[in-house]
């Protein structure tokens, strides 16, 4: 069951990317978060502790929800890129859908 939920998160990320409502890469994620456009930040679970802390602190400061999910390859693949350590969802609808899926997975 976890696999289908995981696929749904990744397919929502892919749809957000195709719709132009997703920014990826550390610099773009940071820029969109600080500008207030990021509705949700997702960081790969396999990034360094420094990177996790940087994004955790930044998202806490700017009040943006953050999740650690998948790995760099999985996130990159979902976006049609090689690998990505982080991404920002720039649309409330996509952000809500992804968060709902991630919360369901935690239950």
Steps between C-alpha positions, in 0.01 A plus 500: 500500500786738580624466143180632340493797739864567427425490128217748549734747672751464219234530229367820664855637499526408131168670422606814690824500299313469167264778607797726577404513868815337636851639548783254554860510612636649821538856371155520338334340803667754726409794273133397475475438876650838590280678245186354658396310186580151635193325646685179586865392505609140448859399571653161417561283807855423386633857513764598756403598855618857424263524203212358708566755773527787251163420341332415834608835650409696187156341472432556869597867466287557187218275629507260205418132560797271437520125446798270460400248238656246267856538382672728248459251214130442571420872525700576187332219308154628601591836346661360189846608614809304596488558876372773729567555870211742548195651339238761575134463402363842396131416485258454793305224327806285430646579844176396674474178299860400570473583871179298527675199348805539723283535813303187403828314473601606852176369656 
